Amino acid sequence: MAEYIVSARKYRPLRFSEMVGQEQVATTLKNAIRTGQLAHSFLFCGPRGVGKTTAARILAKTINCENITADFEPCGKCQSCVSFQQNSSFNIHELDAASNNSVDDIRALVDQVRFPPQSGKYKIYIIDEVHMLSQGAFNAFLKTLEEPPAYCKFILATTEKHKILPTILSRCQVFDFKRISIETIVKHLKHICEVEKTDAEDDALHIIAQKADGGMRDALSIFDRISSFGSGKITYTSVLENLNVLDYDYFFKVTDALLTENLPQVLQLLDEILKKGFEGDDFMLGLCEHFRNLLFCKDEQTLKMLEVSGNLKQKYAAQSSLASADFLVNCLNLGNQCDVQYKVSKNKRLTVELGLIKMCYVNAVVDMDVAAKKKPTSEGLVETKAKTVNKQADNGVSVPPLETPKEEKPKITEKTTENAAPSAKDAISTKPSASNKQTATLSKTKKMLTADSIQELENGSSENKTLAEETEEQIEGEVLILNHENILKLWAEYGAKIPEEKKGLKMSFTMFKPLWDETAINRIALKVKSDIQRAQFNEVAQGLKRFFSKRLGVPVEFEIIADKEIVDGTKPYTPKEKLERLIQKNPAIKKMQQQLGLELDYD
């Protein structure tokens, strides 16, 4: 029985023309050989399994070939080529830096460089995984790498370019190897199937190429494994079973159910997937990849980026026509959020289910948002009408009162907070008009806007920013006689309506009592001791006026009286200001502070 050789070794390229997916590197090296402009050291960088070491071997064999071909390829028949293929060449040396990374190993290599080749033109050293060399080994290698003998060439290979010292990079001609595309891998696998007379489905080869992640060596290793499982036949089902890959059909079924908002079917499909042993995050990542492919099918320019087989492209195109771009983008966003939350979630299944529920009804949510943006609000209508009325009023035109739409009329209860900023439709004025006629009383079903009130609204008057724009039903009650006892009673009643959120204002109503002078019957005074208290009562002054006037049956005015210090603006607040005030009253305090070396304690 002949010895079995894995495909990665059996089909390893022996010529530049056989290199798969790295044509730009092969062309550059062949041109360098043709023009005789070979560098003394090369550095091949790139992911694993993309052909770095293979390219190094082909280059070494070619420059030492005794009968190089017209297209600058190794002949494969001369003594140098044959000895290299049989691993018996004395001129081409391979060193694994992962296991030979010490200073002594590099010094031994440097000692060998001194001797010229026994046969052939060059002595070539291929150092694989060169990033594994120690700091000392790199330093010992620097001088030789910079100025080697004319007959010596160095070819370094690494998967981690960032670990190479800049002094090494500057001494080498760097070649960057790219990942091999899925189409290229599939094409190469098909060629091997023809040689090996293996029956393989296109969809199966695409799955193998995707799992290889751009590495030809990994693709060939997977190919061998699947081929052994299927006794020389590679099917889509066998690939799914061996590589633990979820069938594409599940993603198509889930997407169809999401588009029809069939949530039970979506959850049943998820349960079936989880019972097959797949993790929730793997399913969500696959579903997001599916949405991405559907989105790419929307445009011909992105359609070429779809890395699936021809049969699947038709299915993707058909489903893409049913899903809108907004739906796909929103689902991608939800899937990304689910992936982030999945890692920290304690109930991982619930996290995936919640993401699918949001996707299922994403169309309805988007439609509601669009409808909400397009629907005109009553506030906008009233505001537009208010501006027109104000303009006409300024021109002296008689304007009828405006009426808000009935369906938008707010229903205000006693729980209305005093910090609620009134909108245009709630703006109510009880001020007399220019003709000194008394305005009509408010009804329970209508609110009237006059030109004066609209003007105050646009000017941002304090009346429209007050806490209590009370409605008729709120301030209805027994009409009381104007006396000091009833004033205190109404004051406490109004303060009880202030919500708990405005603790400062509520406390002010508890601490301060209104002052009433019988000589000025319609005037109630509020004496404050700070600017803050004055601002608080200014905020509710109009509400208080309307409330007291309604309940007492006579028009009432509120007057806020401030301390002299507040009026002068000299009331001390900070420790420094208080000290200065004390020093003004008693200069001896300043002298005592200086003698004792006292300082203010700001804590």
TALINFEN-V206309 format. One record per residue. N is the residue number from 1. RES is the residue in three letters. OMEGA is omega in whole degrees, -180 to 180 (* if undefined). D_LAST is the distance of its C-alpha to the last C-alpha in Angstrom with 2 decimals. Layout:
N;RES;OMEGA;D_LAST
N;RES;OMEGA;D_LAST
This chain:
1;MET;-178;92.95
2;ALA;-179;91.25
3;GLU;-179;87.75
4;TYR;178;85.10
5;ILE;-179;82.87
6;VAL;-176;79.70
7;SER;-179;79.60
8;ALA;177;76.76
9;ARG;-177;79.15
10;LYS;-177;82.40
11;TYR;177;81.41
12;ARG;-177;79.36
13;PRO;178;80.27
14;LEU;-180;82.65
15;ARG;178;82.80
16;PHE;-177;80.43
17;SER;-180;82.04
18;GLU;179;81.18
19;MET;-175;77.42
20;VAL;174;75.78
21;GLY;-179;72.82
22;GLN;-176;72.39
23;GLU;-178;75.06
24;GLN;178;72.99
25;VAL;-180;72.63
26;ALA;-180;76.32
27;THR;-179;77.43
28;THR;-179;75.31
29;LEU;179;76.62
30;LYS;178;80.23
31;ASN;178;79.96
32;ALA;177;78.58
33;ILE;-178;81.59
34;ARG;-178;83.97
35;THR;-179;82.76
36;GLY;-179;82.31
37;GLN;180;78.63
38;LEU;176;77.31
39;ALA;-180;74.01
40;HIS;179;73.89
41;SER;179;70.91
42;PHE;174;69.71
43;LEU;179;66.58
44;PHE;-177;66.95
45;CYS;176;63.65
46;GLY;180;63.16
47;PRO;-179;62.63
48;ARG;172;64.76
49;GLY;-180;68.34
50;VAL;173;68.85
51;GLY;-179;71.50
52;LYS;-179;69.89
53;THR;178;71.99
54;THR;178;75.03
55;ALA;179;74.74
56;ALA;180;74.40
57;ARG;180;77.58
58;ILE;179;79.51
59;LEU;-180;78.50
60;ALA;-179;79.52
61;LYS;-176;82.82
62;THR;-175;83.59
63;ILE;176;83.13
64;ASN;-178;85.32
65;CYS;-179;87.93
66;GLU;-179;91.41
67;ASN;-178;92.72
68;ILE;-174;89.83
69;THR;-178;90.81
70;ALA;178;91.12
71;ASP;174;87.82
72;PHE;174;86.13
73;GLU;178;85.91
74;PRO;-178;86.91
75;CYS;180;90.50
76;GLY;-177;89.81
77;LYS;-178;93.28
78;CYS;-176;93.17
79;GLN;-179;92.63
80;SER;-179;89.02
81;CYS;-178;88.11
82;VAL;-180;89.99
83;SER;179;88.51
84;PHE;180;84.99
85;GLN;178;85.60
86;GLN;180;86.92
87;ASN;180;83.88
88;SER;-179;86.17
89;SER;178;85.31
90;PHE;-177;84.74
91;ASN;-179;83.19
92;ILE;-175;80.41
93;HIS;176;77.77
94;GLU;-178;74.95
95;LEU;177;71.91
96;ASP;-176;69.19
97;ALA;179;65.96
98;ALA;-179;64.25
99;SER;179;66.40
100;ASN;-172;67.31
101;ASN;-177;63.96
102;SER;179;63.98
103;VAL;-179;64.69
104;ASP;179;68.09
105;ASP;180;69.15
106;ILE;178;68.47
107;ARG;177;70.22
108;ALA;178;73.27
109;LEU;-180;73.24
110;VAL;178;73.06
111;ASP;179;76.06
112;GLN;-179;78.08
113;VAL;-177;77.36
114;ARG;-176;79.43
115;PHE;180;82.64
116;PRO;-179;84.24
117;PRO;179;85.46
118;GLN;177;88.81
119;SER;-178;89.88
120;GLY;-173;88.42
121;LYS;-174;86.40
122;TYR;170;82.79
123;LYS;-168;80.87
124;ILE;179;78.00
125;TYR;177;74.90
126;ILE;-179;73.01
127;ILE;-178;69.59
128;ASP;-178;68.04
129;GLU;-173;64.34
130;VAL;180;63.64
131;HIS;-180;59.85
132;MET;178;60.23
133;LEU;179;61.16
134;SER;-180;58.79
135;GLN;179;57.04
136;GLY;179;59.63
137;ALA;177;62.49
138;PHE;-179;61.32
139;ASN;179;61.16
140;ALA;-176;64.61
141;PHE;-171;65.96
142;LEU;-174;64.66
143;LYS;180;67.43
144;THR;-180;70.25
145;LEU;-178;68.79
146;GLU;-177;68.52
147;GLU;178;72.01
148;PRO;175;74.27
149;PRO;-176;78.08
150;ALA;-178;79.98
151;TYR;-174;81.44
152;CYS;176;78.09
153;LYS;177;75.89
154;PHE;175;72.58
155;ILE;-179;71.47
156;LEU;179;67.99
157;ALA;-179;66.70
158;THR;174;63.22
159;THR;-177;61.30
160;GLU;-177;57.91
161;LYS;-176;58.13
162;HIS;179;54.42
163;LYS;179;54.90
164;ILE;180;57.55
165;LEU;178;56.57
166;PRO;179;56.69
167;THR;176;59.21
168;ILE;-179;61.51
169;LEU;-177;61.10
170;SER;-179;62.03
171;ARG;-175;65.26
172;CYS;170;66.45
173;GLN;-169;67.83
174;VAL;175;65.53
175;PHE;179;66.91
176;ASP;178;64.66
177;PHE;-178;66.36
178;LYS;173;65.33
179;ARG;-178;65.35
180;ILE;-177;68.73
181;SER;-179;68.90
182;ILE;180;69.95
183;GLU;180;73.12
184;THR;179;74.17
185;ILE;180;73.65
186;VAL;180;75.61
187;LYS;180;78.40
188;HIS;178;78.65
189;LEU;177;78.65
190;LYS;178;81.46
191;HIS;179;83.43
192;ILE;178;83.03
193;CYS;178;84.10
194;GLU;180;87.25
195;VAL;-177;88.02
196;GLU;-178;87.32
197;LYS;179;89.01
198;THR;178;86.01
199;ASP;-177;85.57
200;ALA;177;81.99
201;GLU;-179;80.41
202;ASP;180;78.40
203;ASP;179;75.47
204;ALA;179;75.40
205;LEU;177;75.38
206;HIS;178;72.51
207;ILE;178;70.43
208;ILE;-179;71.25
209;ALA;179;70.29
210;GLN;180;66.94
211;LYS;-179;66.10
212;ALA;177;67.06
213;ASP;174;64.12
214;GLY;-180;66.09
215;GLY;-179;67.65
216;MET;-180;71.44
217;ARG;177;71.58
218;ASP;179;69.47
219;ALA;-180;71.65
220;LEU;178;74.81
221;SER;177;73.44
222;ILE;179;72.64
223;PHE;179;76.04
224;ASP;-178;77.80
225;ARG;-179;75.96
226;ILE;180;76.78
227;SER;179;80.32
228;SER;-179;80.87
229;PHE;-176;79.51
230;GLY;180;81.80
231;SER;177;84.86
232;GLY;178;84.98
233;LYS;-177;83.84
234;ILE;-180;80.35
235;THR;180;79.37
236;TYR;-179;76.25
237;THR;-180;75.98
238;SER;178;76.32
239;VAL;179;73.57
240;LEU;-178;71.19
241;GLU;-176;71.99
242;ASN;-176;71.65
243;LEU;-180;68.55
244;ASN;-180;66.73
245;VAL;-180;66.42
246;LEU;-179;66.06
247;ASP;179;69.00
248;TYR;-176;68.54
249;ASP;179;70.18
250;TYR;-180;67.13
251;PHE;177;64.96
252;PHE;180;67.60
253;LYS;180;67.85
254;VAL;-180;64.10
255;THR;177;63.87
256;ASP;180;66.81
257;ALA;178;65.16
258;LEU;-179;61.87
259;LEU;179;63.78
260;THR;-180;65.53
261;GLU;178;62.33
262;ASN;-175;64.14
263;LEU;179;61.18
264;PRO;180;63.26
265;GLN;178;65.36
266;VAL;-178;62.31
267;LEU;176;60.87
268;GLN;178;64.33
269;LEU;177;64.70
270;LEU;179;61.30
271;ASP;178;62.35
272;GLU;180;65.63
273;ILE;-179;63.90
274;LEU;178;61.50
275;LYS;176;64.48
276;LYS;176;66.18
277;GLY;-180;63.41
278;PHE;178;61.42
279;GLU;-178;57.63
280;GLY;-179;55.71
281;ASP;177;53.93
282;ASP;178;57.31
283;PHE;-178;58.76
284;MET;177;55.90
285;LEU;177;56.18
286;GLY;178;59.92
287;LEU;177;59.51
288;CYS;176;57.18
289;GLU;178;59.80
290;HIS;177;62.36
291;PHE;178;60.38
292;ARG;179;60.04
293;ASN;177;63.80
294;LEU;180;64.43
295;LEU;179;62.20
296;PHE;179;64.09
297;CYS;-178;67.33
298;LYS;-176;66.28
299;ASP;-179;67.19
300;GLU;-179;70.09
301;GLN;179;67.93
302;THR;-179;65.71
303;LEU;-180;68.59
304;LYS;179;69.77
305;MET;-179;66.48
306;LEU;-175;67.48
307;GLU;178;68.42
308;VAL;-179;70.59
309;SER;-178;74.31
310;GLY;179;76.60
311;ASN;-180;76.99
312;LEU;179;73.26
313;LYS;179;72.88
314;GLN;179;75.18
315;LYS;178;73.19
316;TYR;-180;69.92
317;ALA;-179;71.47
318;ALA;-179;72.75
319;GLN;179;69.44
320;SER;180;67.50
321;SER;-179;69.54
322;LEU;-176;68.30
323;ALA;178;64.58
324;SER;179;62.66
325;ALA;178;60.38
326;ASP;178;57.41
327;PHE;-177;58.14
328;LEU;-179;58.36
329;VAL;179;55.17
330;ASN;178;53.17
331;CYS;176;54.68
332;LEU;179;53.86
333;ASN;178;50.22
334;LEU;178;50.16
335;GLY;178;51.93
336;ASN;177;49.43
337;GLN;179;46.54
338;CYS;180;48.49
339;ASP;179;49.04
340;VAL;-178;45.32
341;GLN;-176;44.44
342;TYR;-174;47.41
343;LYS;-177;45.96
344;VAL;-177;42.90
345;SER;176;44.60
346;LYS;176;45.55
347;ASN;-172;48.40
348;LYS;179;50.04
349;ARG;179;53.09
350;LEU;179;51.09
351;THR;179;49.23
352;VAL;180;52.61
353;GLU;179;54.00
354;LEU;177;51.05
355;GLY;179;51.58
356;LEU;178;55.28
357;ILE;178;54.61
358;LYS;179;52.48
359;MET;-175;55.25
360;CYS;-177;57.87
361;TYR;-178;56.42
362;VAL;179;54.99
363;ASN;-180;57.81
364;ALA;180;56.98
365;VAL;180;53.29
366;VAL;180;54.17
367;ASP;179;56.73
368;MET;179;54.25
369;ASP;180;51.72
370;VAL;180;54.46
371;ALA;180;55.70
372;ALA;180;52.25
373;LYS;-176;51.87
374;LYS;-174;55.34
375;LYS;179;55.22
376;PRO;-179;54.43
377;THR;180;51.86
378;SER;178;52.35
379;GLU;179;49.18
380;GLY;180;50.76
381;LEU;-179;54.02
382;VAL;180;52.42
383;GLU;179;50.31
384;THR;179;53.49
385;LYS;-179;55.38
386;ALA;179;52.59
387;LYS;179;52.67
388;THR;179;56.45
389;VAL;-179;56.30
390;ASN;180;53.74
391;LYS;179;55.95
392;GLN;179;59.00
393;ALA;177;57.24
394;ASP;-179;56.23
395;ASN;178;59.93
396;GLY;-180;61.00
397;VAL;178;62.53
398;SER;-173;62.61
399;VAL;175;60.68
400;PRO;180;61.00
401;PRO;-180;57.88
402;LEU;-178;56.74
403;GLU;179;56.71
404;THR;177;54.65
405;PRO;-175;56.57
406;LYS;-176;57.24
407;GLU;-178;56.29
408;GLU;-174;52.83
409;LYS;-178;52.11
410;PRO;177;48.79
411;LYS;-174;48.81
412;ILE;178;45.76
413;THR;-179;44.92
414;GLU;180;42.51
415;LYS;-179;40.01
416;THR;-178;39.54
417;THR;-177;35.85
418;GLU;179;34.64
419;ASN;179;32.87
420;ALA;-179;36.18
421;ALA;-178;37.20
422;PRO;177;40.85
423;SER;-176;43.40
424;ALA;-177;46.41
425;LYS;179;48.63
426;ASP;-175;46.27
427;ALA;-177;45.94
428;ILE;-179;47.52
429;SER;175;47.93
430;THR;180;49.18
431;LYS;176;49.42
432;PRO;179;52.89
433;SER;-178;54.93
434;ALA;-179;56.40
435;SER;178;59.50
436;ASN;176;57.45
437;LYS;-180;58.86
438;GLN;180;56.75
439;THR;-179;55.69
440;ALA;178;57.11
441;THR;-178;55.14
442;LEU;174;53.63
443;SER;-178;55.80
444;LYS;-174;54.78
445;THR;-178;56.26
446;LYS;172;55.59
447;LYS;-175;52.84
448;MET;176;53.97
449;LEU;175;52.48
450;THR;180;53.46
451;ALA;180;53.38
452;ASP;-179;50.67
453;SER;177;48.39
454;ILE;178;48.98
455;GLN;179;48.14
456;GLU;178;44.83
457;LEU;-178;44.17
458;GLU;-180;44.78
459;ASN;179;42.74
460;GLY;-177;39.74
461;SER;-178;39.72
462;SER;-179;37.02
463;GLU;-178;39.71
464;ASN;180;40.27
465;LYS;-178;36.61
466;THR;-176;36.12
467;LEU;-171;35.20
468;ALA;168;38.49
469;GLU;-169;41.83
470;GLU;174;43.62
471;THR;-175;47.17
472;GLU;-176;50.01
473;GLU;-180;50.05
474;GLN;-174;46.35
475;ILE;173;46.63
476;GLU;179;50.05
477;GLY;-179;50.32
478;GLU;177;51.69
479;VAL;-174;51.81
480;LEU;176;50.16
481;ILE;-180;50.88
482;LEU;172;48.39
483;ASN;-174;46.77
484;HIS;-180;43.33
485;GLU;180;43.67
486;ASN;176;44.58
487;ILE;178;41.80
488;LEU;180;39.22
489;LYS;179;41.14
490;LEU;178;41.14
491;TRP;178;37.44
492;ALA;179;36.66
493;GLU;179;39.22
494;TYR;179;37.71
495;GLY;180;34.15
496;ALA;-179;35.56
497;LYS;-178;36.73
498;ILE;-178;33.29
499;PRO;-178;32.43
500;GLU;-178;29.60
501;GLU;-180;28.11
502;LYS;-174;27.11
503;LYS;-178;24.86
504;GLY;-180;23.24
505;LEU;180;26.71
506;LYS;179;28.12
507;MET;178;25.51
508;SER;178;26.25
509;PHE;179;29.92
510;THR;-174;29.22
511;MET;-173;27.10
512;PHE;177;29.23
513;LYS;179;32.94
514;PRO;180;35.40
515;LEU;-178;37.17
516;TRP;179;40.96
517;ASP;-177;43.18
518;GLU;178;46.83
519;THR;175;47.96
520;ALA;-168;46.47
521;ILE;-173;47.72
522;ASN;-178;46.56
523;ARG;177;43.03
524;ILE;-176;39.94
525;ALA;174;36.72
526;LEU;-179;33.09
527;LYS;-177;30.58
528;VAL;-177;27.10
529;LYS;179;23.92
530;SER;177;22.18
531;ASP;-180;23.43
532;ILE;180;22.34
533;GLN;179;24.54
534;ARG;179;27.30
535;ALA;-180;27.29
536;GLN;-178;27.49
537;PHE;174;30.51
538;ASN;-178;32.09
539;GLU;-175;32.17
540;VAL;-175;34.34
541;ALA;-178;36.18
542;GLN;177;39.42
543;GLY;177;39.45
544;LEU;-179;38.94
545;LYS;-179;41.72
546;ARG;-179;44.16
547;PHE;-178;43.35
548;PHE;-179;43.77
549;SER;-179;46.80
550;LYS;-175;48.53
551;ARG;-180;47.90
552;LEU;176;48.70
553;GLY;179;51.69
554;VAL;177;50.77
555;PRO;-177;48.67
556;VAL;176;45.19
557;GLU;176;42.65
558;PHE;180;38.90
559;GLU;-180;37.16
560;ILE;-178;33.38
561;ILE;-178;32.48
562;ALA;173;29.17
563;ASP;-179;27.63
564;LYS;-180;28.58
565;GLU;179;25.07
566;ILE;180;25.04
567;VAL;180;28.49
568;ASP;-180;27.61
569;GLY;-176;24.50
570;THR;-179;22.48
571;LYS;-178;20.17
572;PRO;178;16.67
573;TYR;-177;13.85
574;THR;177;11.05
575;PRO;180;9.55
576;LYS;179;12.19
577;GLU;179;14.89
578;LYS;178;14.38
579;LEU;179;14.73
580;GLU;179;17.78
581;ARG;178;19.26
582;LEU;180;19.07
583;ILE;177;20.68
584;GLN;-180;23.36
585;LYS;-178;24.22
586;ASN;-178;24.13
587;PRO;-179;24.55
588;ALA;179;24.46
589;ILE;179;20.67
590;LYS;180;20.77
591;LYS;179;23.30
592;MET;179;21.39
593;GLN;-179;18.30
594;GLN;-178;20.79
595;GLN;-177;22.71
596;LEU;-179;19.94
597;GLY;-177;18.08
598;LEU;177;14.74
599;GLU;179;11.85
600;LEU;174;8.96
601;ASP;-175;5.50
602;TYR;179;3.80
603;ASP;*;0.00
